[in-house]
């Protein structure tokens, strides 16, 4: 029990230090201002759209959580792990009784904590906008927020994975690329079933669909799922779907972090 308690103590220390380090990054405060500004702009857009104020407010709020949250996840996942290597502080850290896998996992937990706080603030901005317009915050909005939160955490794991062996620039490009690809999986599946696509293209798409997280599962409002149109403004997915999608995200997070820990364990920092 002492060993487990010691591991959790070290993970907590690393996570807390990472959270404090992230809180000092001024870019995050700029993102917060941008998100609150986007929600305020939604009021103007809503007024321009007759009887569509509620729809615009929800769409802008949820899009802000997903997009800005994911971009922030990429930035933090790429910057905070590599910063330790660049500053060579990792030498002092790994010389202590801390395993490298603990360092990677602790970093991710700190990043995840920061992102959770940001998603909560993004949600507050959206809720305030909805209340200002006299719109009821429905359960569908809550489900959409949970899905967006899981998407952000999954994107953070993707960024940490690439950051474990690559430079910030390349890690950012790779993570952003997977984010974009993961969002267009329905289009790739449609192309895969098309008779016009060549065998080579279908082969490439099949491989991509297997190795890229299906982020579309977390941002489905306004899209078609299993042949049915789903939207946060009307008929939406059940909490069972939210739980299943969250489990899918957690599996990807666990797998990506496991790979990151193995790679980081074998890195030579000399």
VEXZA-937680 format. One record per residue: residue in three letters; x, y, z of N, C-alpha, C in turn. Coordinates in nm, 3 decimals. Layout:
<pts>
ALA; X; Y; Z; X; Y; Z; X; Y; Z
...
</pts>
This chain:
<pts>
UNK; 0.083; -0.120; 0.000; 0.000; 0.000; 0.000; 0.086; 0.126; 0.000
UNK; 0.199; 0.115; 0.070; 0.290; 0.230; 0.075; 0.344; 0.262; -0.063
UNK; 0.375; 0.155; -0.142; 0.425; 0.176; -0.277; 0.325; 0.247; -0.364
UNK; 0.197; 0.205; -0.357; 0.092; 0.268; -0.436; 0.072; 0.413; -0.393
UNK; 0.073; 0.434; -0.261; 0.058; 0.570; -0.208; 0.173; 0.659; -0.254
UNK; 0.294; 0.601; -0.258; 0.410; 0.678; -0.304; 0.398; 0.716; -0.450
UNK; 0.349; 0.623; -0.533; 0.331; 0.651; -0.676; 0.230; 0.763; -0.696
UNK; 0.116; 0.752; -0.626; 0.014; 0.855; -0.638; 0.064; 0.990; -0.586
UNK; 0.147; 0.986; -0.484; 0.203; 1.110; -0.431; 0.293; 1.177; -0.533
UNK; 0.376; 1.098; -0.601; 0.465; 1.155; -0.703; 0.386; 1.204; -0.824
UNK; 0.284; 1.126; -0.865; 0.201; 1.168; -0.977; 0.129; 1.300; -0.945
UNK; 0.079; 1.308; -0.823; 0.008; 1.430; -0.782; 0.101; 1.550; -0.781
UNK; 0.224; 1.529; -0.734; 0.321; 1.639; -0.729; 0.355; 1.688; -0.870
UNK; 0.375; 1.594; -0.963; 0.406; 1.632; -1.101; 0.286; 1.701; -1.166
UNK; 0.166; 1.645; -1.143; 0.045; 1.702; -1.201; 0.020; 1.843; -1.149
UNK; 0.038; 1.862; -1.018; 0.016; 1.993; -0.959; 0.116; 2.095; -1.011
UNK; 0.241; 2.053; -1.025; 0.344; 2.143; -1.078; 0.314; 2.179; -1.224
UNK; 0.264; 2.080; -1.301; 0.228; 2.104; -1.441; 0.111; 2.201; -1.450
UNK; 0.012; 2.183; -1.361; -0.104; 2.273; -1.359; -0.060; 2.417; -1.328
UNK; 0.030; 2.432; -1.231; 0.079; 2.565; -1.197; 0.158; 2.625; -1.312
UNK; 0.236; 2.542; -1.380; 0.314; 2.589; -1.494; 0.221; 2.635; -1.606
UNK; 0.114; 2.558; -1.630; 0.018; 2.594; -1.734; -0.055; 2.723; -1.699
UNK; -0.085; 2.740; -1.571; -0.158; 2.859; -1.527; -0.078; 2.986; -1.550
UNK; 0.053; 2.974; -1.565; 0.138; 3.091; -1.588; 0.151; 3.126; -1.736
UNK; 0.094; 3.042; -1.823; 0.102; 3.068; -1.967; -0.005; 3.169; -2.006
UNK; 0.036; 3.284; -2.051; -0.058; 3.392; -2.080; -0.148; 3.361; -2.199
UNK; -0.104; 3.271; -2.286; -0.185; 3.237; -2.403; -0.320; 3.182; -2.360
UNK; -0.324; 3.109; -2.249; -0.449; 3.050; -2.203; -0.551; 3.158; -2.166
UNK; -0.503; 3.266; -2.108; -0.594; 3.375; -2.073; -0.647; 3.443; -2.200
UNK; -0.564; 3.447; -2.303; -0.610; 3.499; -2.430; -0.718; 3.411; -2.491
UNK; -0.702; 3.279; -2.475; -0.803; 3.185; -2.524; -0.934; 3.205; -2.450
UNK; -0.926; 3.226; -2.319; -1.047; 3.250; -2.240; -1.121; 3.375; -2.287
UNK; -1.045; 3.482; -2.308; -1.105; 3.606; -2.357; -1.168; 3.583; -2.493
UNK; -1.101; 3.506; -2.578; -1.152; 3.478; -2.712; -1.283; 3.400; -2.706
UNK; -1.289; 3.302; -2.616; -1.410; 3.221; -2.603; -1.526; 3.304; -2.550
UNK; -1.501; 3.383; -2.447; -1.607; 3.469; -2.394; -1.650; 3.572; -2.500
UNK; -1.554; 3.621; -2.579; -1.587; 3.714; -2.685; -1.671; 3.649; -2.794
UNK; -1.639; 3.522; -2.827; -1.716; 3.449; -2.928; -1.860; 3.428; -2.881
UNK; -1.877; 3.399; -2.751; -2.012; 3.382; -2.698; -2.088; 3.514; -2.698
UNK; -2.017; 3.623; -2.671; -2.082; 3.754; -2.677; -2.122; 3.788; -2.820
UNK; -2.037; 3.750; -2.915; -2.068; 3.775; -3.056; -2.188; 3.693; -3.100
UNK; -2.208; 3.578; -3.033; -2.322; 3.493; -3.065; -2.454; 3.566; -3.039
UNK; -2.452; 3.660; -2.945; -2.573; 3.739; -2.918; -2.609; 3.821; -3.042
UNK; -2.506; 3.879; -3.102; -2.528; 3.958; -3.223; -2.579; 3.870; -3.337
UNK; -2.516; 3.755; -3.353; -2.559; 3.662; -3.458; -2.701; 3.615; -3.435
UNK; -2.734; 3.591; -3.307; -2.868; 3.546; -3.274; -2.973; 3.650; -3.308
UNK; -2.940; 3.776; -3.283; -3.034; 3.884; -3.315; -3.054; 3.897; -3.466
UNK; -2.951; 3.861; -3.541; -2.961; 3.868; -3.686; -3.038; 3.749; -3.744
UNK; -3.050; 3.643; -3.665; -3.121; 3.524; -3.710; -3.256; 3.519; -3.639
UNK; -3.362; 3.542; -3.709; -3.495; 3.548; -3.648; -3.533; 3.413; -3.589
UNK; -3.571; 3.415; -3.462; -3.615; 3.296; -3.389; -3.507; 3.187; -3.381
UNK; -3.381; 3.225; -3.402; -3.274; 3.125; -3.398; -3.170; 3.159; -3.290
UNK; -3.206; 3.245; -3.196; -3.110; 3.286; -3.094; -3.057; 3.167; -3.013
UNK; -3.148; 3.080; -2.972; -3.108; 2.964; -2.891; -3.017; 2.871; -2.969
UNK; -3.052; 2.846; -3.094; -2.970; 2.756; -3.177; -2.830; 2.813; -3.196
UNK; -2.822; 2.941; -3.227; -2.692; 3.005; -3.248; -2.609; 3.001; -3.121
UNK; -2.671; 3.029; -3.006; -2.600; 3.030; -2.879; -2.542; 2.893; -2.847
UNK; -2.622; 2.789; -2.867; -2.574; 2.654; -2.840; -2.463; 2.615; -2.936
UNK; -2.484; 2.643; -3.065; -2.385; 2.605; -3.165; -2.250; 2.673; -3.141
UNK; -2.253; 2.803; -3.115; -2.130; 2.877; -3.092; -2.062; 2.830; -2.964
UNK; -2.140; 2.811; -2.859; -2.082; 2.767; -2.732; -2.017; 2.631; -2.742
UNK; -2.086; 2.534; -2.802; -2.031; 2.399; -2.814; -1.913; 2.394; -2.911
UNK; -1.922; 2.471; -3.019; -1.811; 2.477; -3.114; -1.687; 2.536; -3.048
UNK; -1.708; 2.636; -2.961; -1.595; 2.696; -2.891; -1.528; 2.598; -2.797
UNK; -1.608; 2.520; -2.725; -1.552; 2.420; -2.634; -1.469; 2.319; -2.711
UNK; -1.525; 2.269; -2.821; -1.457; 2.166; -2.898; -1.332; 2.219; -2.969
UNK; -1.347; 2.329; -3.042; -1.235; 2.381; -3.121; -1.126; 2.441; -3.035
UNK; -1.162; 2.540; -2.952; -1.060; 2.606; -2.870; -1.003; 2.511; -2.765
UNK; -1.088; 2.422; -2.713; -1.038; 2.324; -2.617; -0.937; 2.231; -2.680
UNK; -0.965; 2.184; -2.801; -0.874; 2.091; -2.869; -0.744; 2.160; -2.909
UNK; -0.753; 2.282; -2.959; -0.631; 2.356; -2.996; -0.545; 2.384; -2.873
UNK; -0.610; 2.416; -2.761; -0.536; 2.437; -2.637; -0.472; 2.307; -2.590
UNK; -0.543; 2.196; -2.608; -0.490; 2.066; -2.569; -0.364; 2.034; -2.648
UNK; -0.367; 2.065; -2.778; -0.248; 2.042; -2.862; -0.133; 2.129; -2.814
UNK; -0.162; 2.256; -2.787; -0.057; 2.349; -2.743; 0.006; 2.303; -2.611
UNK; -0.076; 2.269; -2.514; -0.024; 2.228; -2.384; 0.048; 2.093; -2.393
UNK; -0.013; 1.999; -2.465; 0.048; 1.866; -2.476; 0.183; 1.870; -2.544
UNK; 0.197; 1.960; -2.641; 0.323; 1.972; -2.714; 0.426; 2.050; -2.634
UNK; 0.382; 2.157; -2.569; 0.477; 2.250; -2.505; 0.529; 2.202; -2.370
UNK; 0.442; 2.154; -2.285; 0.482; 2.131; -2.146; 0.575; 2.012; -2.128
UNK; 0.558; 1.906; -2.207; 0.648; 1.792; -2.194; 0.783; 1.822; -2.256
UNK; 0.782; 1.882; -2.375; 0.908; 1.913; -2.442; 0.986; 2.020; -2.368
UNK; 0.917; 2.109; -2.298; 0.985; 2.217; -2.226; 1.082; 2.161; -2.124
UNK; 1.045; 2.050; -2.061; 1.134; 1.989; -1.961; 1.262; 1.937; -2.026
UNK; 1.248; 1.888; -2.151; 1.365; 1.837; -2.223; 1.450; 1.953; -2.272
UNK; 1.386; 2.055; -2.324; 1.458; 2.171; -2.380; 1.536; 2.245; -2.271
UNK; 1.473; 2.262; -2.155; 1.539; 2.331; -2.044; 1.635; 2.241; -1.968
UNK; 1.637; 2.113; -2.006; 1.722; 2.012; -1.942; 1.686; 1.989; -1.795
UNK; 1.571; 2.038; -1.754; 1.527; 2.009; -1.617; 1.488; 1.863; -1.602
UNK; 1.465; 1.796; -1.715; 1.429; 1.655; -1.710; 1.543; 1.572; -1.653
UNK; 1.668; 1.620; -1.670; 1.783; 1.547; -1.616; 1.775; 1.540; -1.464
UNK; 1.742; 1.653; -1.404; 1.732; 1.657; -1.258; 1.612; 1.575; -1.209
UNK; 1.505; 1.575; -1.289; 1.384; 1.506; -1.249; 1.403; 1.355; -1.253
UNK; 1.457; 1.304; -1.364; 1.471; 1.159; -1.378; 1.582; 1.104; -1.290
UNK; 1.670; 1.192; -1.238; 1.774; 1.145; -1.146; 1.718; 1.120; -1.007
UNK; 1.599; 1.174; -0.980; 1.533; 1.152; -0.852; 1.459; 1.019; -0.855
UNK; 1.411; 0.974; -0.742; 1.337; 0.846; -0.739; 1.200; 0.858; -0.805
UNK; 1.201; 0.900; -0.931; 1.079; 0.912; -1.010; 1.098; 0.836; -1.140
UNK; 1.009; 0.746; -1.168; 1.016; 0.670; -1.293; 0.975; 0.761; -1.409
UNK; 1.030; 0.733; -1.525; 0.998; 0.817; -1.640; 0.850; 0.806; -1.676
UNK; 0.792; 0.688; -1.660; 0.650; 0.673; -1.692; 0.565; 0.756; -1.596
UNK; 0.612; 0.769; -1.473; 0.540; 0.853; -1.377; 0.546; 0.999; -1.420
UNK; 0.659; 1.037; -1.475; 0.676; 1.175; -1.520; 0.579; 1.205; -1.635
UNK; 0.570; 1.116; -1.733; 0.482; 1.136; -1.848; 0.336; 1.136; -1.803
UNK; 0.299; 1.038; -1.720; 0.160; 1.029; -1.674; 0.124; 1.149; -1.588
UNK; 0.216; 1.190; -1.502; 0.190; 1.307; -1.417; 0.173; 1.433; -1.500
UNK; 0.254; 1.446; -1.605; 0.240; 1.561; -1.695; 0.101; 1.562; -1.760
UNK; 0.059; 1.445; -1.808; -0.071; 1.439; -1.872; -0.183; 1.472; -1.773
UNK; -0.173; 1.420; -1.652; -0.277; 1.448; -1.552; -0.284; 1.598; -1.522
UNK; -0.169; 1.663; -1.519; -0.168; 1.807; -1.497; -0.231; 1.882; -1.613
UNK; -0.198; 1.837; -1.735; -0.257; 1.899; -1.855; -0.408; 1.875; -1.856
UNK; -0.449; 1.752; -1.823; -0.592; 1.718; -1.821; -0.667; 1.802; -1.718
UNK; -0.604; 1.826; -1.604; -0.666; 1.909; -1.501; -0.685; 2.052; -1.551
UNK; -0.581; 2.104; -1.617; -0.590; 2.240; -1.674; -0.701; 2.249; -1.778
UNK; -0.709; 2.149; -1.865; -0.810; 2.149; -1.970; -0.950; 2.134; -1.912
UNK; -0.961; 2.057; -1.805; -1.091; 2.040; -1.740; -1.140; 2.174; -1.685
UNK; -1.050; 2.248; -1.624; -1.085; 2.381; -1.572; -1.127; 2.473; -1.687
UNK; -1.052; 2.468; -1.797; -1.085; 2.552; -1.912; -1.221; 2.516; -1.972
UNK; -1.247; 2.385; -1.987; -1.376; 2.341; -2.040; -1.489; 2.387; -1.949
UNK; -1.465; 2.380; -1.818; -1.566; 2.427; -1.722; -1.593; 2.576; -1.741
UNK; -1.488; 2.655; -1.761; -1.505; 2.799; -1.783; -1.574; 2.827; -1.917
UNK; -1.537; 2.749; -2.021; -1.604; 2.763; -2.150; -1.754; 2.734; -2.135
UNK; -1.785; 2.631; -2.056; -1.924; 2.593; -2.035; -2.000; 2.702; -1.960
UNK; -1.933; 2.761; -1.861; -1.996; 2.871; -1.787; -2.030; 2.986; -1.881
UNK; -1.939; 3.017; -1.973; -1.963; 3.124; -2.069; -2.086; 3.093; -2.154
UNK; -2.097; 2.967; -2.198; -2.211; 2.929; -2.280; -2.341; 2.933; -2.201
UNK; -2.338; 2.883; -2.078; -2.458; 2.882; -1.994; -2.505; 3.024; -1.965
UNK; -2.410; 3.113; -1.936; -2.446; 3.253; -1.912; -2.513; 3.314; -2.034
UNK; -2.462; 3.280; -2.151; -2.521; 3.332; -2.275; -2.663; 3.279; -2.292
UNK; -2.682; 3.149; -2.265; -2.815; 3.089; -2.279; -2.913; 3.150; -2.179
UNK; -2.868; 3.169; -2.055; -2.955; 3.228; -1.953; -2.988; 3.372; -1.987
UNK; -2.890; 3.444; -2.043; -2.912; 3.583; -2.082; -3.023; 3.592; -2.187
UNK; -3.027; 3.492; -2.274; -3.128; 3.492; -2.380; -3.255; 3.419; -2.337
UNK; -3.261; 3.379; -2.210; -3.381; 3.313; -2.160; -3.402; 3.173; -2.212
UNK; -3.291; 3.105; -2.246; -3.298; 2.970; -2.301; -3.268; 2.868; -2.191
UNK; -3.348; 2.766; -2.183; -3.327; 2.661; -2.084; -3.207; 2.575; -2.123
UNK; -3.123; 2.545; -2.025; -3.008; 2.458; -2.049; -3.056; 2.314; -2.037
UNK; -3.066; 2.247; -2.149; -3.124; 2.112; -2.153; -3.019; 2.004; -2.125
UNK; -3.070; 1.883; -2.105; -2.980; 1.769; -2.083; -2.895; 1.740; -2.205
UNK; -2.949; 1.772; -2.324; -2.872; 1.750; -2.446; -2.744; 1.833; -2.446
UNK; -2.754; 1.955; -2.394; -2.635; 2.041; -2.386; -2.533; 1.979; -2.291
UNK; -2.580; 1.925; -2.179; -2.490; 1.860; -2.084; -2.419; 1.742; -2.148
UNK; -2.492; 1.662; -2.226; -2.430; 1.548; -2.294; -2.325; 1.595; -2.394
UNK; -2.358; 1.701; -2.467; -2.265; 1.754; -2.567; -2.138; 1.807; -2.501
UNK; -2.152; 1.869; -2.384; -2.035; 1.921; -2.312; -1.945; 1.806; -2.266
UNK; -2.005; 1.700; -2.214; -1.926; 1.584; -2.170; -1.851; 1.523; -2.289
UNK; -1.918; 1.512; -2.402; -1.853; 1.457; -2.522; -1.738; 1.548; -2.567
UNK; -1.761; 1.678; -2.565; -1.655; 1.772; -2.605; -1.537; 1.763; -2.510
UNK; -1.565; 1.747; -2.381; -1.458; 1.734; -2.281; -1.374; 1.610; -2.308
UNK; -1.440; 1.498; -2.340; -1.367; 1.375; -2.371; -1.284; 1.391; -2.498
UNK; -1.337; 1.465; -2.594; -1.261; 1.490; -2.716; -1.134; 1.569; -2.685
UNK; -1.145; 1.670; -2.601; -1.031; 1.753; -2.564; -0.925; 1.669; -2.492
UNK; -0.967; 1.582; -2.401; -0.872; 1.497; -2.329; -0.804; 1.399; -2.424
UNK; -0.877; 1.348; -2.522; -0.819; 1.256; -2.619; -0.716; 1.327; -2.707
UNK; -0.748; 1.447; -2.749; -0.655; 1.526; -2.830; -0.528; 1.557; -2.750
UNK; -0.543; 1.583; -2.620; -0.426; 1.608; -2.534; -0.336; 1.486; -2.530
UNK; -0.395; 1.368; -2.523; -0.315; 1.245; -2.522; -0.241; 1.227; -2.654
UNK; -0.306; 1.263; -2.764; -0.240; 1.257; -2.895; -0.118; 1.349; -2.896
UNK; -0.134; 1.470; -2.844; -0.024; 1.567; -2.842; 0.091; 1.520; -2.753
UNK; 0.058; 1.464; -2.637; 0.162; 1.414; -2.547; 0.237; 1.298; -2.611
UNK; 0.164; 1.213; -2.682; 0.228; 1.101; -2.751; 0.334; 1.149; -2.849
UNK; 0.298; 1.242; -2.936; 0.395; 1.293; -3.033; 0.507; 1.371; -2.966
UNK; 0.475; 1.442; -2.859; 0.575; 1.521; -2.789; 0.678; 1.433; -2.718
UNK; 0.645; 1.308; -2.696; 0.736; 1.218; -2.626; 0.858; 1.181; -2.709
UNK; 0.852; 1.207; -2.842; 0.967; 1.171; -2.925; 0.999; 1.273; -3.034
UNK; 0.918; 1.379; -3.048; 0.940; 1.473; -3.156; 0.952; 1.616; -3.105
UNK; 0.984; 1.707; -3.196; 0.997; 1.849; -3.162; 0.859; 1.912; -3.150
UNK; 0.847; 2.027; -3.083; 0.716; 2.091; -3.070; 0.650; 2.121; -3.204
UNK; 0.727; 2.169; -3.302; 0.668; 2.204; -3.431; 0.608; 2.082; -3.498
UNK; 0.686; 1.975; -3.510; 0.637; 1.854; -3.574; 0.525; 1.790; -3.493
UNK; 0.539; 1.790; -3.361; 0.435; 1.733; -3.276; 0.303; 1.807; -3.295
UNK; 0.312; 1.940; -3.303; 0.192; 2.019; -3.325; 0.128; 1.990; -3.460
UNK; 0.209; 1.976; -3.564; 0.158; 1.945; -3.698; 0.091; 1.808; -3.699
UNK; 0.160; 1.709; -3.639; 0.105; 1.573; -3.636; -0.026; 1.568; -3.557
UNK; -0.027; 1.631; -3.441; -0.146; 1.629; -3.356; -0.262; 1.701; -3.424
UNK; -0.234; 1.816; -3.486; -0.338; 1.890; -3.556; -0.391; 1.809; -3.674
UNK; -0.300; 1.740; -3.743; -0.341; 1.657; -3.856; -0.434; 1.545; -3.812
UNK; -0.401; 1.478; -3.701; -0.487; 1.372; -3.651; -0.621; 1.426; -3.603
UNK; -0.619; 1.546; -3.547; -0.744; 1.609; -3.503; -0.836; 1.631; -3.622
UNK; -0.781; 1.686; -3.730; -0.861; 1.713; -3.850; -0.911; 1.583; -3.912
UNK; -0.821; 1.486; -3.925; -0.859; 1.357; -3.985; -0.964; 1.288; -3.899
UNK; -0.946; 1.293; -3.767; -1.040; 1.229; -3.678; -1.179; 1.288; -3.684
UNK; -1.187; 1.415; -3.725; -1.316; 1.483; -3.736; -1.390; 1.450; -3.866
UNK; -1.319; 1.402; -3.968; -1.382; 1.376; -4.098; -1.393; 1.227; -4.127
UNK; -1.392; 1.144; -4.023; -1.402; 0.999; -4.043; -1.529; 0.959; -4.118
UNK; -1.646; 1.024; -4.096; -1.764; 0.984; -4.174; -1.744; 1.003; -4.324
UNK; -1.675; 1.110; -4.361; -1.648; 1.135; -4.503; -1.555; 1.029; -4.561
UNK; -1.457; 0.988; -4.480; -1.365; 0.883; -4.526; -1.437; 0.749; -4.540
UNK; -1.529; 0.721; -4.448; -1.606; 0.598; -4.458; -1.695; 0.599; -4.581
UNK; -1.749; 0.717; -4.612; -1.832; 0.730; -4.732; -1.749; 0.708; -4.858
UNK; -1.626; 0.763; -4.858; -1.537; 0.745; -4.972; -1.494; 0.598; -4.985
UNK; -1.482; 0.532; -4.870; -1.441; 0.391; -4.870; -1.548; 0.304; -4.937
UNK; -1.674; 0.344; -4.918; -1.783; 0.267; -4.978; -1.818; 0.310; -5.118
UNK; -1.749; 0.411; -5.169; -1.777; 0.461; -5.303; -1.717; 0.370; -5.409
UNK; -1.793; 0.349; -5.516; -1.744; 0.265; -5.626; -1.642; 0.338; -5.711
UNK; -1.639; 0.471; -5.700; -1.547; 0.549; -5.783; -1.405; 0.549; -5.727
UNK; -1.390; 0.522; -5.596; -1.257; 0.524; -5.535; -1.176; 0.402; -5.580
UNK; -1.048; 0.425; -5.605; -0.960; 0.316; -5.648; -0.925; 0.224; -5.531
UNK; -0.872; 0.109; -5.563; -0.836; 0.012; -5.459; -0.726; 0.068; -5.369
UNK; -0.635; 0.147; -5.426; -0.526; 0.206; -5.348; -0.580; 0.304; -5.245
UNK; -0.671; 0.391; -5.291; -0.730; 0.490; -5.201; -0.808; 0.421; -5.090
UNK; -0.883; 0.317; -5.126; -0.959; 0.244; -5.025; -0.867; 0.177; -4.924
UNK; -0.754; 0.128; -4.973; -0.658; 0.065; -4.882; -0.600; 0.164; -4.784
UNK; -0.566; 0.283; -4.835; -0.510; 0.387; -4.748; -0.614; 0.432; -4.646
UNK; -0.737; 0.452; -4.692; -0.843; 0.496; -4.602; -0.871; 0.392; -4.495
UNK; -0.865; 0.265; -4.530; -0.888; 0.159; -4.433; -0.784; 0.161; -4.322
UNK; -0.658; 0.183; -4.361; -0.550; 0.191; -4.262; -0.567; 0.313; -4.173
UNK; -0.598; 0.426; -4.234; -0.616; 0.551; -4.159; -0.729; 0.537; -4.058
UNK; -0.839; 0.477; -4.098; -0.953; 0.461; -4.008; -0.921; 0.370; -3.890
UNK; -0.823; 0.283; -3.908; -0.784; 0.191; -3.801; -0.689; 0.255; -3.701
UNK; -0.604; 0.348; -3.747; -0.498; 0.402; -3.661; -0.526; 0.543; -3.611
UNK; -0.635; 0.604; -3.655; -0.668; 0.740; -3.613; -0.793; 0.737; -3.525
UNK; -0.791; 0.803; -3.410; -0.910; 0.808; -3.324; -1.028; 0.872; -3.397
UNK; -1.145; 0.813; -3.383; -1.264; 0.865; -3.447; -1.323; 0.977; -3.360
UNK; -1.271; 1.098; -3.378; -1.315; 1.212; -3.298; -1.455; 1.259; -3.335
UNK; -1.504; 1.214; -3.447; -1.640; 1.249; -3.486; -1.742; 1.197; -3.385
UNK; -1.708; 1.092; -3.313; -1.798; 1.036; -3.212; -1.829; 1.136; -3.101
UNK; -1.740; 1.234; -3.083; -1.757; 1.331; -2.975; -1.824; 1.460; -3.022
UNK; -1.834; 1.481; -3.152; -1.891; 1.606; -3.205; -1.991; 1.572; -3.313
UNK; -2.107; 1.521; -3.273; -2.200; 1.464; -3.369; -2.324; 1.550; -3.391
UNK; -2.340; 1.658; -3.315; -2.459; 1.741; -3.331; -2.467; 1.797; -3.472
UNK; -2.582; 1.777; -3.535; -2.599; 1.824; -3.671; -2.550; 1.727; -3.776
UNK; -2.502; 1.609; -3.732; -2.451; 1.509; -3.826; -2.541; 1.387; -3.827
UNK; -2.507; 1.293; -3.909; -2.583; 1.167; -3.918; -2.506; 1.057; -3.847
UNK; -2.576; 0.985; -3.761; -2.516; 0.877; -3.686; -2.602; 0.752; -3.703
UNK; -2.540; 0.647; -3.760; -2.613; 0.522; -3.787; -2.739; 0.548; -3.869
UNK; -2.727; 0.639; -3.965; -2.838; 0.667; -4.054; -2.942; 0.762; -3.997
UNK; -2.922; 0.810; -3.873; -3.017; 0.900; -3.810; -2.953; 1.037; -3.787
UNK; -3.031; 1.141; -3.815; -2.982; 1.277; -3.793; -2.997; 1.311; -3.644
UNK; -2.888; 1.354; -3.582; -2.891; 1.388; -3.440; -2.849; 1.533; -3.423
UNK; -2.911; 1.600; -3.330; -2.878; 1.741; -3.306; -2.906; 1.775; -3.161
UNK; -2.823; 1.860; -3.105; -2.839; 1.902; -2.967; -2.964; 1.989; -2.950
UNK; -3.018; 2.034; -3.061; -3.137; 2.119; -3.056; -3.267; 2.038; -3.056
UNK; -3.258; 1.908; -3.080; -3.376; 1.824; -3.083; -3.346; 1.686; -3.031
UNK; -3.370; 1.586; -3.113; -3.338; 1.449; -3.073; -3.187; 1.431; -3.069
UNK; -3.136; 1.395; -2.952; -2.992; 1.379; -2.935; -2.962; 1.238; -2.886
UNK; -2.836; 1.208; -2.869; -2.796; 1.075; -2.826; -2.830; 1.054; -2.678
UNK; -2.831; 0.929; -2.637; -2.862; 0.895; -2.498; -2.736; 0.903; -2.412
UNK; -2.757; 0.896; -2.280; -2.642; 0.892; -2.190; -2.563; 0.763; -2.209
UNK; -2.631; 0.658; -2.257; -2.560; 0.534; -2.288; -2.458; 0.555; -2.398
UNK; -2.498; 0.634; -2.499; -2.403; 0.665; -2.606; -2.286; 0.746; -2.551
UNK; -2.316; 0.843; -2.465; -2.211; 0.926; -2.405; -2.112; 0.838; -2.328
UNK; -2.165; 0.741; -2.253; -2.078; 0.651; -2.177; -1.992; 0.565; -2.269
UNK; -2.053; 0.514; -2.377; -1.979; 0.431; -2.472; -1.869; 0.511; -2.542
UNK; -1.904; 0.632; -2.587; -1.805; 0.718; -2.654; -1.694; 0.757; -2.558
UNK; -1.730; 0.782; -2.432; -1.629; 0.817; -2.331; -1.535; 0.700; -2.306
UNK; -1.592; 0.579; -2.302; -1.508; 0.460; -2.287; -1.412; 0.443; -2.403
UNK; -1.461; 0.472; -2.523; -1.377; 0.467; -2.643; -1.262; 0.566; -2.631
UNK; -1.294; 0.688; -2.585; -1.191; 0.789; -2.567; -1.089; 0.750; -2.462
UNK; -1.136; 0.692; -2.352; -1.046; 0.650; -2.245; -0.951; 0.540; -2.292
UNK; -1.000; 0.451; -2.376; -0.914; 0.345; -2.431; -0.804; 0.405; -2.518
UNK; -0.840; 0.503; -2.600; -0.739; 0.569; -2.682; -0.639; 0.646; -2.596
UNK; -0.689; 0.712; -2.494; -0.600; 0.786; -2.403; -0.502; 0.691; -2.336
UNK; -0.553; 0.579; -2.285; -0.467; 0.481; -2.219; -0.362; 0.425; -2.315
UNK; -0.405; 0.394; -2.438; -0.311; 0.339; -2.536; -0.204; 0.439; -2.577
UNK; -0.245; 0.562; -2.603; -0.149; 0.665; -2.643; -0.050; 0.697; -2.532
UNK; -0.099; 0.705; -2.408; -0.010; 0.733; -2.296; 0.085; 0.617; -2.271
UNK; 0.036; 0.494; -2.289; 0.124; 0.378; -2.272; 0.238; 0.382; -2.373
UNK; 0.206; 0.414; -2.498; 0.310; 0.426; -2.600; 0.406; 0.540; -2.568
UNK; 0.351; 0.653; -2.523; 0.434; 0.768; -2.487; 0.530; 0.733; -2.373
UNK; 0.481; 0.659; -2.275; 0.566; 0.621; -2.161; 0.677; 0.526; -2.203
UNK; 0.646; 0.432; -2.293; 0.748; 0.338; -2.341; 0.854; 0.414; -2.420
UNK; 0.811; 0.503; -2.508; 0.906; 0.580; -2.590; 0.992; 0.670; -2.502
UNK; 0.929; 0.740; -2.409; 1.002; 0.832; -2.322; 1.100; 0.755; -2.232
UNK; 1.064; 0.633; -2.195; 1.151; 0.550; -2.112; 1.280; 0.516; -2.185
UNK; 1.271; 0.503; -2.317; 1.387; 0.460; -2.396; 1.464; 0.576; -2.456
UNK; 1.418; 0.699; -2.433; 1.488; 0.813; -2.489; 1.622; 0.838; -2.421
UNK; 1.716; 0.885; -2.498; 1.848; 0.919; -2.445; 1.856; 1.071; -2.432
UNK; 1.867; 1.119; -2.308; 1.872; 1.262; -2.284; 2.014; 1.316; -2.267
UNK; 2.110; 1.233; -2.303; 2.249; 1.276; -2.289; 2.284; 1.385; -2.388
</pts>
